[in-house]
Amino acid sequence: MCIGVRSYPRILDDELTEFNVELLLKIVRNSGQQLRLDDPTALKDIVAIVQDKVTGKGDDIISSRTRFMIETLTNLKNNKLKRNVTQNQGAPAVERMKKFLSGIGKKKHILAHEPLRVSLDDLHSAETKGKWWLVGAAWEGDPLVEKQDDIAKSKLSGQAGEVKDPANNLVQLARKQGMNTDIRRSIFVTLMGSEDYVDACERLSQLSLTEVQQREIIRVLLHCCGNEKTYNPYYALVGQHLCRTAHSYKITVQFSLWDFLRDLGETTVGGAEVVKNARDDDGFDIKNISNTRIMNVARAYGWWIAKDSVSLTVLKPIDFTTIKPQSREFLREMMTQIFICSQTSTPVIVSGMKGIPTTRNRSAIEEIFVKGSRVQALAYGVVYFLSENFRNISYEDENVTKFMKWAVGLAKDTLRASLDVIPTL
């Protein structure tokens, strides 16, 4: 009822006449009490419209009867009008009807408590569009389509075309980035349009993706991370938060790493069955992997392993004795980032290995590499890789050199000690 009654003050838009005020008063007398229950502000808005029309007009324009009716409207709004005999005429019949309607609701399942939201415009256009609130009545037109037509007309007239839609620009950028499905484009727009990693994770959860579709989040995440000209820790934080929420994200991070290593030339990573299935995968079709992409992805995985989003065991399919040059650079950077990130609570943005932490938290590094020692072949492989690729550690900053030598030595000692304790693992 609120929709219809609130539409009636529009009859005063053209002219405030005595007849219009009297008509409005009759409507409010009959429906004011119910209107106050349904929407307390509606009655206040109706009276405010009438009072605005009267403000500034003299007695020669507004008659005394009109002012009296406006005053009565105000009293009705404030619930100050005393009931008289004429107002209570028919009250017993109304009460009987209320009891009858409430009885129907108990006997049958009906939605009698939900009022019809018929507006004044609907009543005026009933002859042309029909009466949609009557069952079986003809009805023409679609409010959603009409709304879209109005928006299209406003854009053509320049009212809404002056400001570019950022979301539309992100969709176009998603296509340029190779997002070849609607799911990937939605994830890309969400990642690029979020304020921070917390907002991004919240908005990603609202996409209502299935478990299979959620795998695309990590793939898009790594694709965007690799495309950045300089490393952006935003993607690492999003991935870390997702891995905390569900184990399925950890599995996707693991398989995405294996896919990336296969792109680098490690064709045996993941096993024959995984490699066979990967040939039919509709990936992003990255033919040439740049050094920037390798470094960015390595830093992201270094953060995830250091913060236990995934464990070091994700490297177990790698044969460290026969890795390709690009894979060697990737793993060297990832190991370096594991050592650095294990000593910090936030992602570190450094250039040229300057400004890295100088703390010496042994337990953080030991906890990371103890998990890797649970797989014997992996433990031996990591020790071999660290020994061969971090043999001559030398940086411009002497503190960095000392830190890296300490971290590499501690990692190798942890792996060797664990293997000595449990040699069968």
Disulfide bonds with the S-S distance in Angstrom:
none
